[in-house]
């Protein structure tokens, strides 16, 4: 029904990453308020995974195949919430925007 807001709906944040140890904490921290944070790593060789996990993200893995859509779809397949906020590791959700979600 149009106009009805489900206040019980859950929101997931979905972030794909690879070798983003300098960015992932910033990105994950900007969506700490969501119900679930899923980070899908496509082959990091740095501390990206450990940092994401240390900041509350559930980390999945995807073997990089030169296709961003496949990696994003793999990440979307791991979320469990009703709504999904998709970010790249070099993006953040500004606090003022979060209140509207």
Secondary structure, 3 states (H helix, E strand, C coil): CCCCCCCCCCEEEEEEECCCCCCHHHHHHHCCCCCEEEEEECCCCCCHHHHHHHCCCEEEECCCCCCHHHHHHHHHCCCCCCEEEEEECCCCCCHHHHCCC
